[in-house]
Every structure is written in structure tokens, then in C-alpha cells.
Amino acid sequence: MALQLQNTLTGEKEPFIPLDKNRVTVYLCGPTVYNYAHIGNARPAVVFDVLNRLLRHHYPQVVFARNITDVDDKINKQSQQSGQSIQAISGKYAQAYNEDLASLNVLPPDIEPHATEHIAEMIIMIETLIDKQHAYEQDGHVLFDVTTYPEYGQLSKRDLDDMRAGARVDVADYKKNPGDFVLWKPSTDDLPGWESPWGRGRPGWHIECSAMAAKHLGEVIDIHCGGQDLIFPHHENEIAQSCCANDQPLFARYWLHNGFITMSDQKMSKSLGNIELIRDVVDKHGGEVVRWVLLNAHYRQSANWSTDSIHQAQKTLDRLYRILADFSHIKTQETAPDKELVAALNDDLNTPKAFARLIALAKTLQKTESSAELTEIKGRLMSSAQILGVLQQNPTQWFDDKQVTDKNIKSTIEQLLKEREIARTEKNWQRSDDIRDELDTMGVVIEDTADGTNWHFK
């Protein structure tokens, strides 16, 4: 089966045909670097890392870009609260983000453009939009006039006439229309800013990606990826300003969007206080376990982060690594990935089906007796795992790391139980209940008996 992708723009699954088969271009919206990244940020990076690997299997050259947004009001706020410079904050968290993704076996991008290094390109694009009467200046701001682009709303399936000011649309006196969005805004002396034809200021969020993608990938790119939450307004606005500035009917030919993370079937959000940082969950469970959970649901569906999904991923990977350990004496032959597994991924990145095929290959390895076949099957298993970004460790190292992880988890549980006992002795029932809830989140069941407290995993 040839590669087919669900295109958000058309709402249909379509055969993937690149503009240039010798240079496939992909752009993924990266992070705004003002804090450590959480597992919701990890999902698009992991999902579209599989796409990146799959494309490299099919084509001789893939240019994969993932940006860093290092100028943003969130970074400014963090700077004001912490007393650290904006550069120190963005530099620290950009490095942390890349370290976190490396722990999840995510390949580094070919290009990692930083917004602050492309201010000149943004200013030129904004000037072009003004010259073509798609943008206007008002009170030090430059805004895109959405009424000048009849196709506005095509990605999000929104009718411009029906759009009203709401939670996701800023309403300001300097706007001609409620849906007009900022391309440039003024900066006070205490905020980062650059000189421009409209005074000292800084770019709006949306123009950054358009300018960086155009510079590094071209005016029309093959694939643009990101989370579902970016469809509107971010990606919708990218399309409008890019098409109008470049006089192109399309900005990206295929748009792919991943689903959200749920925490034990509950949407992950800061307001609910159920945010999990990538580095924390990797420390607890290991990078490949986290990666398996994030890929074990189809990318367009929500992925459930729960005790059960984590334990299931751990058990599956333990079983696979145990098989590899049993056959460590078999030399790995360089072999093409399994055709059935590649076919599953060609079907709009069907990672659950690909995982099932990977497990089936491992079982076949167990049952095979011919040494020639063992070499071929193990090679096919490992090259298939490479596309999925799993089974990348030596089995011995895997089980050594697992013992350390298990020991650390046990130590944490025992420490919490001691704290709970102290709280109960002091009749601090709220603290006791909080610790029980924390243990429950870790998948630990506690039983108070006359002889003390016993515990076990669910």
C-alpha cells in the first residue's frame, strides 16, 4: 500500500504525492520555551517522529523542520516573575525540550529555526501583506484583514460570516474585524523588541511559522503537522498570511493533526492540575515506555495516560526485550522492515496495528528453528522497530535500567507510607488522604491491617 494520510484540509484520506520526491518537506510546530514540556507536548513530537522515519524509508531526502518559539508573552511573564533574562529562560527550556525528546527516541529535526533569528524575514512578509492590501497598521499594531482572503476558515471548516468574537478571538479597538489577527505589536522598554517600519515591537505568534517555513522549506510545503488545538486559529492564520504573501493557492498540501492526551480518561489541563512533565514520567517509567503509550492509540484519537496503559506498555516491552535477550547470540542481518508493518504505517500511521505486527514478529522469532531464518527475522524485527523508534536499547541495559527504576519506585512508595504513618499519628487526616491519593495515582493499593500497612500494585 502506498502512503496515505488523513488531510485535515480536505477531510479525506489521500495518497501522499510530494511536490518533489527527491526533497520531501515537513514542518512541525514546536514549543514556546518558557517552562519544561509536558507529555501533551511530547505527543506530536513522538507521533510525527514516526512519520519522519517512515518518509525516510520511502524517499531519499526528507527535510524535517521543527521550530522554537523564543519570543512570546508567556516567556515575558516568566521573565518578570523569575527575574531571569528572556534569553536565559528560552535557552534553558529549549535545551531541556530537546533533551526530553531525545529521551523518547525522537530524532532531531534537520532544521530547528528560532523565531528571534528570523525577525527580518517576518518584517519582509508583513510589508508584503501590507503592500498587497491584506494587512493594515493601526495604533502601532499591524493586523491581517481576514476579509481579504475568501478562503479563510477552510482548514477549520468555519464560515467567516458566522465567526463571532469569542474566547479564542481577541477583540480590540484597533481591529477592523473581530477575527483580524496581529502580525506585529508594539513593545514597551521592558519587553523584547526590534526596530521595524511600524516602530519598536515584536512579531505576533502566527507570522513566525509562516516566515520560517518559507525560508527553509519553500513557499509551498508538503506536510504541516501539529496538535488539534492548533487548527484554529494558528494554522488557519498561517494559511491565510502565507498564501496571500506568496501568491500561492496552498501553503501546505497535507495537514496532519494529532489528538489530545487524557489522564485516566480525563482531559489533561492545567486547571485540573493533572499535568505530567516529560522528564518526570521518563524518570519514573523510562523513555520507551512513555513512547509506547503515546503511540499505542491512533494519532488522530486521544491517547489515555493511565496506570493501566503504563503497566501494559511496560509488560509488552519487557516481553519483547526478553525475547531479544534470548536471541542475543543471533547476528542481526541488515534487512528491510516488515512489509505488513510498513503497510500499517502507510495507512495513515496506524501505529496500533504496527505494534501488533511487531509483537507477532517477535513471536515468530521465538518459534523459528532455522538459523538462516532466525537471522532474517531478527533483522526484520529490528529494522521494523527502528521505524517505530522502540527496542533501541541493549536488552541487558534495558533490564538493568528497569531494576533501578523499580528500586526507585519502591523507595518512593515506602517513603510516602512513612509520611502517611506520621500524618496518621499526628491525626493530620488531610495529609494522610492526600498521600493515599498520590499512591493511588501511582497505581498502588494500600491496606491497613493490625500488623501495619501492606501495599501492592493494581
Secondary structure, DSSP 8 states (H G I E B T S, - for coil): ---EEEETTTTEEEE---S-TTSEEEEE---B-SS--BHHHHHHHHHHHHHHHHHHHHSS-EEEEE-BB---HHHHHHHHHH---HHHHHHHHHHHHHHHHHHTT----SB--BGGGGHHHHHHHHHHHHHTTSEEEETTEEEE-GGG-TTTTTTTT--GGG----TTS---TT-SSTT-EEEEEE--TTS--B--TT-SEEE-HHHHHHHHHHHHT-SSEEEEEEEGGGIIIIIHHHHHHHHHHHT-S-SEEEEEEE--EEETTEE--TTTT---BHHHHHHHH-HHHHHHHHHSS-TTS-EEE-HHHHHHHHHHHHHHHHHHHHTTTS--------HHHHHHHHBT--HHHHHHHHHHHHHHHHH---HHHHHHHHHHHHHHHHHHT-S-S-HHHHHHHHHHHHHHHHHHHHHHHHHHHHHHHTT-HHHHHHHHHHHHHTTEEEEEETTEEEEEE-
